[in-house]
Amino acid sequence: MKVSTSLSPGDHLPALIERIERREKSARIRGVLYSLLPGALTVVLLGYAASSVRNAQKQIDALKTEAMTYTGQIDTLKKNAETYKTQSQSMQGNAENYKNQVTELQAQLAEAQKTLSEAVNLSRAVRTIDSANAKELASRFPGSESLLLDILNLRQRRFKWKLGGQSPQEGFDSPSFAMYMLRQKRASGVELRPGESLTEASRSLYDKLPPTTQPRTGDLVFYPAGYAMFYFADPRDGPFVLGMTPFGITALKADFAKPVGYRQVQWR
């Protein structure tokens, strides 16, 4: 007996429906996938963009920090430059001060050398006067007889030399000592003007007194170094002068230097 294997149309319907359902399911899945794909891509792109933005922000922050570091370094360099400028100006000022000090020291050295030279010259011209000789000389010249003794007495008190000095306590230079003695002995023509100091008056002493070419005992002799010395005639040992020097009250030979001029003193 032969068995028939052919199927009827009704037998194919379930299989067809199943195939259709699988295709519809596959289509739905693809549709879902296709609909999700743009969103996923958008999420990925947004994530990438956000990551890029964060990285860019980090780079910007790093650049800002670096820029702030450079700004701080620039500010420091500016401050250092200002400090160096101030130091340079200070050094220039110090250099100028040192230059002035060197100039002053050179002037002091020159003055010391001049003083030393004068000391050598003066030491060669020092005249020794004893009390007997002083009294003998003083007795010969009326009007100025006590001048020599008074000056020698002041020498014992060790009046000191001071440039511009005008009192026994302060000291005297040569012209101011001469003016002091003239006023102490009340000589004529040496009165002080109102407000005039002893030092100021002594600077014009050469012009205050009348000139003479033949000095007498008690007259003043002016020398180039600024000395104003009292003249004393000594028939035995030769004339000498007496007055203030940088070494105190000293008697010198009258020709220790070439005189600038002689001035006559009127003793009262």
Secondary structure, 3 states (H helix, E strand, C coil): CCCCCCCCHHHHHHHHHHHHHHHHHHHHHHHHHHHHHHHHHHHHHHHHHHHHHHHHHHHHHHHHHHHHHHHHHHHHHHHHHHHHHHHHHHHHHHHHHHHHHHHHHHHHHHHHHHHHHHHHHHHHHECCCCHHHHHHHHHHCCCCHHHHHHHHHHHHCCCCECCCCEECCCEECHHHHHHHHHHHCCCCCCCCCCCCCHHHHHHCHHHHCCEECCCCCCCEEECCCCCEEEEECCCCCCCEEEEEECCEEEEEECCCCCCCEEECCCCC
